[in-house]
Amino acid sequence: MFYTDVDEFKRALQGIEITSITSDSRKVVAGSVFFAIRGHVEDGHSYIENAKRRGAIALVTESFVDCTLPTLVMADIRHQASGVAHQILGFDYPSLIGVTGTNGKSTISSWIATAKDHLGESSAVIGTLGVTHIASALNFETGLTTPGAVEMQSILFRLSQLQTRSVSLEVSSHALDQGRVADLPFGSAIFANLSRDHLDYHQGMDDYFEAKAKLFATDSLKTRIINGDDEYGQRLLERYPDAVSYGFAPTNKVSASELSFHPAGMEFNLNVGDQSIRIVTALLGRFNIQNLLAVAAQLSSDGHNLDDIAGALEELKPVSGRMEQAGSSELSVIVDYAHTPDALTQILASLQHHTSGKVWCVFGCGGDRDRGKRSEMAAAVEASGAVAVLTSDNPRTEDPSQIIADAKQGFSSADHYIIESRTEAIQYAIKAADKEDLVVVAGKGHEDYLDVGGKKLPWSEFEQIRKAIALRVEADQ
């Protein structure tokens, strides 16, 4: 039976339990509604039979198909998918907080969800690390920083069944450019920063910025929170002068002052309007103070008092693979996801505050991505004063040696090391570092694979570091 009206389609499904909706036939389970969407590469109509075999109970298509399942036919469903999916599922949206920027999205969005849960508001986060419902510890992967429009609705429906009141979403520039979140009623939007990345997709930095800026033009927004220290954040503030600005500059509405760093953490004054409170945290990195300010700005905008905000901030821990300590009493080692020139600059400058010795940086550049940033990454590491160890990092379908050759053009001197094997590079840095030094292994963070030749091979930075430290201890005995 075919339908062209969503309400009629819903009436046809009355009494049938809808378990999920998806546009990926591989994710269809018994009770799913399958959206057959024509994309840039694949045509979902080609996978209808597979969806039926896997248990689909109904279809949403762009054209009439020979099928006995209830089918909603809508032209150009690709650009209506989110709204139609929400109509079919019929749930109330939780409060939605969108976080965008080049660096810090995962940390800010995860910390907002954790802090809100600490303050008694059932919360979840959707992003690079998957979907996590804080209270129940439910966690599952999505494969994208920002899931597609149909999958997003299915996730939000699932979270609504857990009585989730607030969801923080990492919103990528790709998702904004492709309209994946166009129909979501965001109540708050946060801009972290902008620096070179994804220029294999965007037509320059202005195009990249305008993609990010789309989030802040959302009609449903009640709160805009913008990093006032960032060049592109300042451009956004010119458009939205009533936004809540945050950063180190005292002119920001939420700011930090009297910073103090030590090997085990940091302290600073959190200033919100004319109020101030001292924050003591075991987190590392000056840029993480900025991330905490973004969280504080959101909590303050939600109406929480400064004492409660401070208590929530001081409970926060590193997000997986983001400035996460992985060493031992033998040597300080940090794992971080930094994979852009600016991210490397930020973490290496920050870590200088937490060691009396040298900082070593093991890093590489991804294949099949913005080739122009490779030499800039090497230049950033060299400029920081860290000991550079250039290695391989997700070469994908490219030759790792060519990627390294591109990157090393950014070095202005021979004072660096090139070790193509990531395992050997980590082992070298950890063996060669003095006890008072600090080693940061950058680029992969939480990822549990190396993408080589299009195949994802099992990998763990943490396991590699443990083995390297064991070899160091063994060599010293």
QUICOR-V584748 format. One record per residue. N is the residue number from 1. SS is DSSP state (@ for helix, = for strand, . for the rest). D_CENTER is the distance of its C-alpha to the mean C-alpha in Angstrom with 1 decimal. Layout:
n=N ss=SS d_center=D_CENTER
n=N ss=SS d_center=D_CENTER
//
This chain:
n=1 ss=. d_center=41.5
n=2 ss== d_center=39.7
n=3 ss== d_center=38.4
n=4 ss=. d_center=37.3
n=5 ss=. d_center=36.6
n=6 ss=@ d_center=33.7
n=7 ss=@ d_center=35.9
n=8 ss=@ d_center=38.5
n=9 ss=@ d_center=35.9
n=10 ss=@ d_center=34.7
n=11 ss=@ d_center=38.3
n=12 ss=@ d_center=38.9
n=13 ss=. d_center=36.2
n=14 ss=. d_center=37.6
n=15 ss=. d_center=38.3
n=16 ss=. d_center=35.8
n=17 ss=. d_center=32.7
n=18 ss=. d_center=29.5
n=19 ss=. d_center=27.1
n=20 ss== d_center=24.2
n=21 ss== d_center=23.6
n=22 ss== d_center=22.0
n=23 ss=. d_center=22.3
n=24 ss=. d_center=22.0
n=25 ss=@ d_center=25.4
n=26 ss=@ d_center=24.2
n=27 ss=@ d_center=22.5
n=28 ss=. d_center=25.7
n=29 ss=. d_center=27.5
n=30 ss=. d_center=30.7
n=31 ss=. d_center=30.5
n=32 ss== d_center=27.7
n=33 ss== d_center=28.1
n=34 ss== d_center=27.2
n=35 ss== d_center=26.2
n=36 ss=. d_center=27.7
n=37 ss=. d_center=25.9
n=38 ss== d_center=27.0
n=39 ss=. d_center=24.1
n=40 ss=. d_center=24.3
n=41 ss=. d_center=24.9
n=42 ss=. d_center=25.8
n=43 ss== d_center=28.1
n=44 ss=@ d_center=27.3
n=45 ss=@ d_center=31.1
n=46 ss=@ d_center=31.7
n=47 ss=@ d_center=30.0
n=48 ss=@ d_center=31.9
n=49 ss=@ d_center=34.3
n=50 ss=@ d_center=31.6
n=51 ss=@ d_center=30.0
n=52 ss=@ d_center=33.6
n=53 ss=@ d_center=34.2
n=54 ss=. d_center=31.1
n=55 ss=. d_center=32.3
n=56 ss=. d_center=31.1
n=57 ss=. d_center=33.3
n=58 ss== d_center=32.8
n=59 ss== d_center=31.5
n=60 ss== d_center=30.2
n=61 ss== d_center=31.3
n=62 ss=. d_center=32.1
n=63 ss=. d_center=35.6
n=64 ss=. d_center=38.3
n=65 ss=. d_center=38.2
n=66 ss=. d_center=40.8
n=67 ss=. d_center=39.4
n=68 ss=. d_center=40.9
n=69 ss=. d_center=37.7
n=70 ss== d_center=37.2
n=71 ss== d_center=35.4
n=72 ss== d_center=34.0
n=73 ss== d_center=34.6
n=74 ss=. d_center=32.8
n=75 ss=. d_center=32.8
n=76 ss=. d_center=29.5
n=77 ss=@ d_center=27.5
n=78 ss=@ d_center=24.4
n=79 ss=@ d_center=24.2
n=80 ss=. d_center=25.4
n=81 ss=@ d_center=23.5
n=82 ss=@ d_center=21.3
n=83 ss=@ d_center=24.3
n=84 ss=@ d_center=26.6
n=85 ss=@ d_center=24.4
n=86 ss=@ d_center=24.2
n=87 ss=@ d_center=28.0
n=88 ss=@ d_center=28.6
n=89 ss=@ d_center=26.6
n=90 ss=. d_center=28.0
n=91 ss=. d_center=25.8
n=92 ss=. d_center=25.1
n=93 ss=. d_center=21.6
n=94 ss=. d_center=20.1
n=95 ss== d_center=19.0
n=96 ss== d_center=15.8
n=97 ss== d_center=13.5
n=98 ss== d_center=11.2
n=99 ss== d_center=8.8
n=100 ss== d_center=8.6
n=101 ss=. d_center=9.2
n=102 ss=. d_center=8.9
n=103 ss=. d_center=8.0
n=104 ss=. d_center=7.1
n=105 ss=@ d_center=4.7
n=106 ss=@ d_center=3.6
n=107 ss=@ d_center=7.3
n=108 ss=@ d_center=8.8
n=109 ss=@ d_center=7.9
n=110 ss=@ d_center=8.9
n=111 ss=@ d_center=11.8
n=112 ss=@ d_center=13.0
n=113 ss=@ d_center=13.4
n=114 ss=@ d_center=15.1
n=115 ss=@ d_center=17.3
n=116 ss=@ d_center=18.3
n=117 ss=@ d_center=19.3
n=118 ss=@ d_center=21.2
n=119 ss=. d_center=23.0
n=120 ss=. d_center=24.1
n=121 ss=. d_center=21.9
n=122 ss=. d_center=20.6
n=123 ss== d_center=16.8
n=124 ss== d_center=13.9
n=125 ss== d_center=10.1
n=126 ss== d_center=8.5
n=127 ss== d_center=5.1
n=128 ss=. d_center=4.2
n=129 ss=. d_center=6.8
n=130 ss== d_center=9.0
n=131 ss== d_center=11.1
n=132 ss== d_center=12.7
n=133 ss== d_center=15.8
n=134 ss=. d_center=16.5
n=135 ss=. d_center=20.3
n=136 ss=. d_center=21.0
n=137 ss=. d_center=18.4
n=138 ss== d_center=17.9
n=139 ss== d_center=15.0
n=140 ss== d_center=14.5
n=141 ss=. d_center=12.5
n=142 ss=. d_center=12.0
n=143 ss=. d_center=11.4
n=144 ss=. d_center=9.1
n=145 ss=. d_center=5.7
n=146 ss=. d_center=8.4
n=147 ss=. d_center=11.6
n=148 ss=. d_center=14.9
n=149 ss=@ d_center=17.2
n=150 ss=@ d_center=19.4
n=151 ss=@ d_center=17.0
n=152 ss=@ d_center=15.2
n=153 ss=@ d_center=18.7
n=154 ss=@ d_center=19.6
n=155 ss=@ d_center=16.6
n=156 ss=@ d_center=17.5
n=157 ss=@ d_center=21.1
n=158 ss=@ d_center=20.6
n=159 ss=@ d_center=18.9
n=160 ss=@ d_center=21.9
n=161 ss=. d_center=24.2
n=162 ss=. d_center=22.9
n=163 ss=. d_center=23.9
n=164 ss=. d_center=20.3
n=165 ss=. d_center=20.9
n=166 ss== d_center=17.4
n=167 ss== d_center=14.0
n=168 ss== d_center=10.8
n=169 ss== d_center=8.6
n=170 ss== d_center=5.5
n=171 ss=. d_center=7.9
n=172 ss=. d_center=7.9
n=173 ss=@ d_center=11.3
n=174 ss=@ d_center=12.5
n=175 ss=@ d_center=12.3
n=176 ss=@ d_center=14.1
n=177 ss=@ d_center=16.5
n=178 ss=. d_center=17.3
n=179 ss=. d_center=17.9
n=180 ss=. d_center=15.7
n=181 ss=. d_center=15.3
n=182 ss=. d_center=18.6
n=183 ss=. d_center=20.5
n=184 ss=. d_center=18.2
n=185 ss=. d_center=20.0
n=186 ss=. d_center=17.4
n=187 ss=. d_center=19.2
n=188 ss== d_center=17.0
n=189 ss== d_center=14.7
n=190 ss== d_center=13.0
n=191 ss== d_center=12.8
n=192 ss=. d_center=11.5
n=193 ss=. d_center=13.0
n=194 ss=. d_center=13.7
n=195 ss=. d_center=14.9
n=196 ss=. d_center=15.8
n=197 ss=. d_center=13.4
n=198 ss=. d_center=13.9
n=199 ss=. d_center=17.6
n=200 ss=. d_center=18.6
n=201 ss=. d_center=17.5
n=202 ss=. d_center=18.2
n=203 ss=. d_center=21.8
n=204 ss=. d_center=21.2
n=205 ss=@ d_center=19.4
n=206 ss=@ d_center=21.2
n=207 ss=@ d_center=20.1
n=208 ss=@ d_center=16.4
n=209 ss=@ d_center=17.0
n=210 ss=@ d_center=18.9
n=211 ss=@ d_center=16.2
n=212 ss=@ d_center=13.9
n=213 ss=@ d_center=17.1
n=214 ss=@ d_center=17.7
n=215 ss=@ d_center=15.6
n=216 ss=@ d_center=18.1
n=217 ss=@ d_center=21.0
n=218 ss=. d_center=20.4
n=219 ss=. d_center=23.8
n=220 ss=. d_center=22.8
n=221 ss=. d_center=21.0
n=222 ss=. d_center=22.9
n=223 ss== d_center=20.7
n=224 ss== d_center=19.0
n=225 ss== d_center=17.4
n=226 ss== d_center=17.2
n=227 ss== d_center=17.0
n=228 ss=. d_center=20.7
n=229 ss=. d_center=20.6
n=230 ss=. d_center=18.6
n=231 ss=@ d_center=20.9
n=232 ss=@ d_center=18.9
n=233 ss=@ d_center=18.4
n=234 ss=@ d_center=22.2
n=235 ss=@ d_center=22.7
n=236 ss=@ d_center=20.8
n=237 ss=@ d_center=23.0
n=238 ss=@ d_center=26.0
n=239 ss=@ d_center=25.2
n=240 ss=. d_center=24.4
n=241 ss=. d_center=26.6
n=242 ss=. d_center=26.5
n=243 ss=. d_center=22.7
n=244 ss== d_center=21.8
n=245 ss== d_center=21.2
n=246 ss== d_center=19.8
n=247 ss== d_center=20.2
n=248 ss=. d_center=22.8
n=249 ss=. d_center=25.5
n=250 ss=. d_center=27.9
n=251 ss=. d_center=28.1
n=252 ss=. d_center=24.7
n=253 ss=. d_center=25.1
n=254 ss== d_center=22.9
n=255 ss== d_center=23.4
n=256 ss== d_center=23.9
n=257 ss== d_center=27.1
n=258 ss== d_center=29.2
n=259 ss== d_center=26.5
n=260 ss== d_center=27.6
n=261 ss== d_center=26.0
n=262 ss== d_center=27.3
n=263 ss=. d_center=26.4
n=264 ss=. d_center=25.3
n=265 ss== d_center=23.3
n=266 ss== d_center=23.6
n=267 ss== d_center=25.5
n=268 ss== d_center=25.5
n=269 ss== d_center=27.0
n=270 ss== d_center=24.8
n=271 ss== d_center=26.6
n=272 ss== d_center=26.2
n=273 ss=. d_center=29.0
n=274 ss=. d_center=32.2
n=275 ss== d_center=31.0
n=276 ss== d_center=29.8
n=277 ss== d_center=28.9
n=278 ss== d_center=28.3
n=279 ss== d_center=25.0
n=280 ss== d_center=25.3
n=281 ss== d_center=22.2
n=282 ss=. d_center=21.8
n=283 ss=. d_center=18.4
n=284 ss=. d_center=18.7
n=285 ss=. d_center=17.9
n=286 ss=@ d_center=19.0
n=287 ss=@ d_center=15.6
n=288 ss=@ d_center=14.6
n=289 ss=@ d_center=17.6
n=290 ss=@ d_center=16.0
n=291 ss=@ d_center=12.9
n=292 ss=@ d_center=15.7
n=293 ss=@ d_center=17.5
n=294 ss=@ d_center=14.9
n=295 ss=@ d_center=15.1
n=296 ss=@ d_center=18.8
n=297 ss=@ d_center=19.1
n=298 ss=@ d_center=17.6
n=299 ss=@ d_center=19.9
n=300 ss=@ d_center=22.8
n=301 ss=@ d_center=22.4
n=302 ss=. d_center=22.6
n=303 ss=. d_center=25.9
n=304 ss=. d_center=25.4
n=305 ss=. d_center=27.8
n=306 ss=@ d_center=27.1
n=307 ss=@ d_center=28.3
n=308 ss=@ d_center=26.0
n=309 ss=@ d_center=23.0
n=310 ss=@ d_center=24.0
n=311 ss=@ d_center=24.6
n=312 ss=@ d_center=21.1
n=313 ss=@ d_center=19.5
n=314 ss=@ d_center=21.7
n=315 ss=. d_center=20.7
n=316 ss=. d_center=17.0
n=317 ss=. d_center=16.1
n=318 ss=. d_center=13.5
n=319 ss=. d_center=10.3
n=320 ss=. d_center=11.0
n=321 ss=. d_center=11.2
n=322 ss=. d_center=10.4
n=323 ss=. d_center=13.9
n=324 ss== d_center=15.3
n=325 ss== d_center=19.1
n=326 ss=. d_center=20.5
n=327 ss=. d_center=24.0
n=328 ss== d_center=27.3
n=329 ss=. d_center=30.4
n=330 ss=. d_center=31.2
n=331 ss== d_center=28.4
n=332 ss== d_center=25.2
n=333 ss== d_center=22.2
n=334 ss== d_center=18.5
n=335 ss== d_center=15.6
n=336 ss== d_center=12.6
n=337 ss=. d_center=9.8
n=338 ss=. d_center=11.4
n=339 ss=. d_center=12.3
n=340 ss=. d_center=13.5
n=341 ss=@ d_center=16.8
n=342 ss=@ d_center=15.7
n=343 ss=@ d_center=13.2
n=344 ss=@ d_center=16.1
n=345 ss=@ d_center=18.5
n=346 ss=@ d_center=16.8
n=347 ss=@ d_center=16.4
n=348 ss=@ d_center=19.9
n=349 ss=@ d_center=21.6
n=350 ss=@ d_center=20.2
n=351 ss=@ d_center=21.4
n=352 ss=@ d_center=24.8
n=353 ss=@ d_center=25.3
n=354 ss=@ d_center=25.0
n=355 ss=. d_center=27.6
n=356 ss=. d_center=31.2
n=357 ss=. d_center=31.0
n=358 ss=. d_center=29.1
n=359 ss== d_center=25.4
n=360 ss== d_center=24.9
n=361 ss== d_center=21.9
n=362 ss== d_center=21.4
n=363 ss== d_center=19.1
n=364 ss=. d_center=19.2
n=365 ss=. d_center=18.0
n=366 ss=. d_center=16.7
n=367 ss=. d_center=19.3
n=368 ss=. d_center=19.5
n=369 ss=. d_center=17.1
n=370 ss=. d_center=18.1
n=371 ss=. d_center=21.2
n=372 ss=. d_center=22.0
n=373 ss=@ d_center=19.3
n=374 ss=@ d_center=20.7
n=375 ss=@ d_center=23.7
n=376 ss=@ d_center=21.8
n=377 ss=@ d_center=19.7
n=378 ss=@ d_center=23.0
n=379 ss=@ d_center=24.5
n=380 ss=@ d_center=21.8
n=381 ss=@ d_center=22.4
n=382 ss=@ d_center=26.2
n=383 ss=@ d_center=26.2
n=384 ss=@ d_center=24.6
n=385 ss=. d_center=27.6
n=386 ss=. d_center=25.7
n=387 ss== d_center=27.4
n=388 ss== d_center=25.6
n=389 ss== d_center=25.4
n=390 ss== d_center=24.2
n=391 ss=. d_center=23.4
n=392 ss=. d_center=21.8
n=393 ss=. d_center=18.2
n=394 ss=. d_center=17.6
n=395 ss=. d_center=20.5
n=396 ss== d_center=20.3
n=397 ss=. d_center=23.5
n=398 ss=. d_center=24.4
n=399 ss=. d_center=26.9
n=400 ss=@ d_center=25.2
n=401 ss=@ d_center=28.2
n=402 ss=@ d_center=27.8
n=403 ss=@ d_center=24.2
n=404 ss=@ d_center=25.5
n=405 ss=@ d_center=28.4
n=406 ss=@ d_center=26.3
n=407 ss=@ d_center=24.3
n=408 ss=@ d_center=27.4
n=409 ss=. d_center=28.9
n=410 ss=. d_center=26.9
n=411 ss=. d_center=28.9
n=412 ss=. d_center=32.0
n=413 ss=. d_center=33.8
n=414 ss=. d_center=34.4
n=415 ss=. d_center=33.0
n=416 ss=. d_center=30.1
n=417 ss== d_center=29.8
n=418 ss== d_center=28.8
n=419 ss=. d_center=28.4
n=420 ss=. d_center=27.0
n=421 ss=. d_center=26.6
n=422 ss=@ d_center=23.4
n=423 ss=@ d_center=25.3
n=424 ss=@ d_center=28.2
n=425 ss=@ d_center=26.1
n=426 ss=@ d_center=24.6
n=427 ss=@ d_center=28.1
n=428 ss=@ d_center=29.7
n=429 ss=@ d_center=27.5
n=430 ss=@ d_center=28.0
n=431 ss=@ d_center=31.7
n=432 ss=@ d_center=32.4
n=433 ss=. d_center=30.7
n=434 ss=. d_center=33.0
n=435 ss=. d_center=32.6
n=436 ss=. d_center=31.7
n=437 ss=. d_center=29.0
n=438 ss== d_center=25.3
n=439 ss== d_center=23.3
n=440 ss== d_center=19.7
n=441 ss== d_center=18.3
n=442 ss== d_center=15.4
n=443 ss=. d_center=13.3
n=444 ss=. d_center=12.5
n=445 ss=. d_center=11.4
n=446 ss=. d_center=11.0
n=447 ss=. d_center=12.0
n=448 ss=. d_center=15.5
n=449 ss== d_center=17.0
n=450 ss== d_center=18.4
n=451 ss== d_center=18.7
n=452 ss== d_center=22.3
n=453 ss=. d_center=24.5
n=454 ss=. d_center=22.3
n=455 ss== d_center=22.5
n=456 ss== d_center=19.8
n=457 ss== d_center=21.8
n=458 ss== d_center=21.1
n=459 ss=. d_center=19.6
n=460 ss=. d_center=18.6
n=461 ss=@ d_center=18.2
n=462 ss=@ d_center=19.6
n=463 ss=@ d_center=22.6
n=464 ss=@ d_center=23.4
n=465 ss=@ d_center=23.4
n=466 ss=@ d_center=25.7
n=467 ss=@ d_center=28.0
n=468 ss=@ d_center=28.2
n=469 ss=@ d_center=29.0
n=470 ss=@ d_center=31.7
n=471 ss=@ d_center=33.2
n=472 ss=@ d_center=33.3
n=473 ss=@ d_center=35.1
n=474 ss=@ d_center=37.4
n=475 ss=@ d_center=38.4
n=476 ss=@ d_center=39.3
n=477 ss=. d_center=41.6
//
